[in-house]
Amino acid sequence: MSCSARRSPRAARPRRRRRRTPPPEGGPRRQDRTGLDETAAPAALIAAWALCGSPRARFKVRGAGRAGFELLWFGAGVGALYAAGAHGWALAFAAVCAVGKGLALRSGQ
């Protein structure tokens, strides 16, 4: 018998099929993202702050536009906290932002 004709004891046994585990409740798992979402959102917020929100911004936003900008800005933080599962912290952050903006508007800032 030549070397190529020899069979190992494992080759003689039939292969067992792997059992597929059922997907978790709520449907199949989502595939991991590539990381683009995780880097694009902070980059967009950085660019928006640099162009419109900072004290040395090129395009200063005033009045109702500023209130809308801050609503989107802090709303993104609240949304990120909520998405991370920190629902209580998201609610607390939203309350602090609302009180802070209310006091700023009341004092004329």
C-alpha positions as CSV (number, residue, x, y, z in Angstrom):
1,M,0.0,0.0,0.0
2,S,1.4,3.4,-1.0
3,C,1.4,6.4,1.2
4,S,-1.4,8.1,-0.8
5,A,-3.7,5.1,-0.4
6,R,-3.6,5.0,3.4
7,R,-6.6,6.3,5.1
8,S,-6.6,7.7,8.6
9,P,-9.1,6.3,11.1
10,R,-10.9,9.7,11.1
11,A,-11.6,9.5,7.4
12,A,-13.4,6.2,7.8
13,R,-16.0,7.7,10.2
14,P,-19.0,9.5,8.7
15,R,-19.0,13.3,9.3
16,R,-21.5,14.6,11.7
17,R,-23.5,17.6,10.7
18,R,-23.3,20.6,12.9
19,R,-26.6,21.7,14.4
20,R,-27.7,25.1,13.5
21,T,-28.8,27.1,16.5
22,P,-32.0,28.9,16.0
23,P,-31.8,32.7,15.9
24,P,-32.5,34.6,19.1
25,E,-36.0,35.9,19.7
26,G,-36.7,39.0,17.7
27,G,-35.2,37.7,14.4
28,P,-31.7,37.1,13.2
29,R,-28.7,39.0,14.5
30,R,-27.6,42.0,12.6
31,Q,-24.2,42.0,11.1
32,D,-21.6,44.1,12.6
33,R,-21.2,47.5,10.9
34,T,-18.1,48.6,9.3
35,G,-17.5,51.5,11.6
36,L,-18.6,54.2,9.2
37,D,-21.7,55.1,11.3
38,E,-19.5,55.4,14.4
39,T,-17.1,57.8,12.8
40,A,-19.4,59.7,10.5
41,A,-21.8,61.0,13.1
42,P,-19.1,62.6,15.4
43,A,-17.3,64.0,12.3
44,A,-20.5,65.6,11.2
45,L,-21.1,67.1,14.6
46,I,-17.5,68.4,14.7
47,A,-17.9,70.1,11.3
48,A,-21.3,71.6,12.3
49,W,-19.8,73.0,15.5
50,A,-16.8,74.4,13.7
51,L,-18.8,76.0,11.0
52,C,-21.9,77.3,12.9
53,G,-21.7,76.8,16.7
54,S,-18.3,77.8,18.0
55,P,-17.7,81.4,19.1
56,R,-15.2,81.8,16.2
57,A,-17.5,80.1,13.6
58,R,-17.3,81.2,10.0
59,F,-21.2,81.2,9.7
60,K,-22.6,82.5,13.0
61,V,-26.1,81.3,13.7
62,R,-28.3,83.6,15.8
63,G,-31.9,83.7,17.1
64,A,-34.2,80.8,16.2
65,G,-31.5,79.2,14.0
66,R,-29.3,79.0,17.1
67,A,-32.0,77.4,19.1
68,G,-32.6,74.9,16.4
69,F,-28.9,74.2,16.1
70,E,-28.6,73.6,19.8
71,L,-31.7,71.4,19.7
72,L,-30.1,69.2,17.1
73,W,-26.7,69.3,18.9
74,F,-27.9,68.3,22.3
75,G,-30.6,66.0,20.8
76,A,-27.9,64.0,19.2
77,G,-26.3,63.5,22.6
78,V,-29.7,62.5,24.1
79,G,-30.3,60.1,21.2
80,A,-26.9,58.5,21.6
81,L,-27.4,58.0,25.3
82,Y,-30.9,56.5,24.7
83,A,-29.5,54.2,21.9
84,A,-26.8,53.0,24.3
85,G,-29.4,51.9,26.7
86,A,-28.9,54.7,29.3
87,H,-32.5,55.8,29.2
88,G,-32.4,57.5,32.6
89,W,-29.3,59.4,31.8
90,A,-30.8,60.5,28.4
91,L,-33.8,61.8,30.2
92,A,-31.7,63.6,32.8
93,F,-29.5,65.1,30.1
94,A,-32.5,66.3,28.1
95,A,-33.9,68.0,31.3
96,V,-30.6,69.7,32.1
97,C,-30.4,71.0,28.5
98,A,-34.0,72.2,28.5
99,V,-33.5,74.0,31.9
100,G,-30.2,75.5,30.8
101,K,-31.6,76.8,27.5
102,G,-34.7,78.2,29.3
103,L,-32.5,80.1,31.7
104,A,-30.3,81.4,28.9
105,L,-33.4,82.7,27.0
106,R,-34.9,84.2,30.1
107,S,-31.7,86.1,30.9
108,G,-31.5,87.3,27.3
109,Q,-28.5,85.3,26.1
